[in-house]
Amino acid sequence: MMMKTSVVGIGLLFGVFGALLPFALLVVLQVWLCRKSARLGLILPVLSLLLSMVLVFSLVFFQRATGYSSLTVTDENGQVVQQEENFSGVSPMGETIAIAVVAFLVTNVPTVVFGGIWLHYKGREDTREDLKRMQIQDLE
């Protein structure tokens, strides 16, 4: 029993590591881009925002397209034998908006992280430029 638990624990550890590794590499890439230039540092936040918007819009589209379901059963003469309409009891528009808001918040976590890194490095760059200007003014 002990051997099985340790194998599951090691598998879980590798699974978590494998899931977090791509995100960690993207954070390293963001830091490298921000150190190169403030404009290059905007690439990943903008891409992340665009991808999250595509995901949210496609989710909303498919949610609206599949919000209602109806079933019509006909016999061999074309007469309607049974007709059912499935409605969840919640307004489809309200449900769609709630799903879109939650999806937008969840999918923009990387955008916030990348944007925070960009703001940090941009603030450092602005501070350096201000110090240079002050030194030049002091020399005059």
Buried (B, 14 or more C-beta within 10 A) or exposed (E): EEEEEEEEEEEEEEEEEEEEEEEEEBBEEBBEBBEEEBEBBBBBBEBBBEBBBEBBEEBBEEBEEEBEEEEEEEEEEEEEEEEEEEEEEEEBEEBBEEBBEEBBEEBBEBBEBBBEBBEEBBEEBEEEEEEEEEEEEEEE
